[in-house]
Amino acid sequence: KHKNTANTIGAALFSSLLFFLITNFGVWLIGGLYPKTFTGLVNAYFYAIPFFRNTLMGDVFYTGLFFGGYEIMLKALKLKTQKSKVKTTT
């Protein structure tokens, strides 16, 4: 019911942000790269920012590709169905 471009892009951006927060928290918590302090947690997020940019770009691109492709296919199928109905009635 709420399928539109803004909601789809918003969901992709929110998913990217959630992935960023959870995975980098996990790297800080389990990995040995950063000290188990607040500063270490901030550093884990800070040094992951360049990767987050690529995640955002990839998620928005593939969301557009998949959802846009789906909508294009729906429109093409509707058009084909309408054309076949016109041919059968004439």
N, C-alpha and C positions, 0 to 999 in steps of 0.2 A: 504494500500500500504506500510505502514511503520511498519508493525507488525513484531517485532523481540524481542528477550529477553531483550536487552539493553533498548529499548524504553519502554517496559512494566515495567521493574523494575524502570527505571527513572521516569515514570509517577506515580508509587506507592510512591516513595520517595518524589517526589515533592508534591503530594497530602497530604502526612503525614506532611510535613513541613508547607504547607499552612494551614492545619487544626490546627496545633500547634500555629502558629502565630495569626490566627483569634480568636480562642477560648480563648487563654490566654490574648489577648488584651481585649476581652469581659469581662473576669473575672476581670481584672484590672479596666475597665471602669465602669462596672455596680455593681460588687460585693463590699463588704465592707472589704475584707481581706487586701488590700494594699492601702496606701495613694495615692492620685491622683497627684503624682509627677513623675519625670523621674526615680528616685530611686525606687519608688513603682512599676513602669512598669518593670524595670530591675529585681526586686525581683519576680514579677509574672512569668516572663519567667524563671528565674533561678530555682525557686522552682518547676517548672513543668518539668524540664529536666528528672528526673527519669521516669515520666509517658510517656514522648516522646520516650524513648528507647523501652518501651513496645508497643507503638503505631507503631513504625517502624517495630519491629519484627513481630507483628500481621499482618500488612498490606502486608509486603513482603511474609509472609507465605501464607496468603489467596489469594494474587494475583497469586502466583505460583500454588496454588491448583486449583483455578478456571480457569486460562488461560492455565495452563499445562494440566488439565483435559479435557478442551475443545479441545486442540490440539491432545491429545491421542485419544479422541473419534472420531475426524475427520479422523485420520489415521486408526483407527479400521474400520470405516465405508467404507473408500476407499478400504481397504484390503478385506472386506467382499463383496463389490460390484465387485471387480476384480475376486474374487474366484467364485462368482455366474455367472459371464460372461464366465469364463473358463468352468464351468460345463454345461452351456447351449449350448456352441459351440461344445462340444465333444460328 
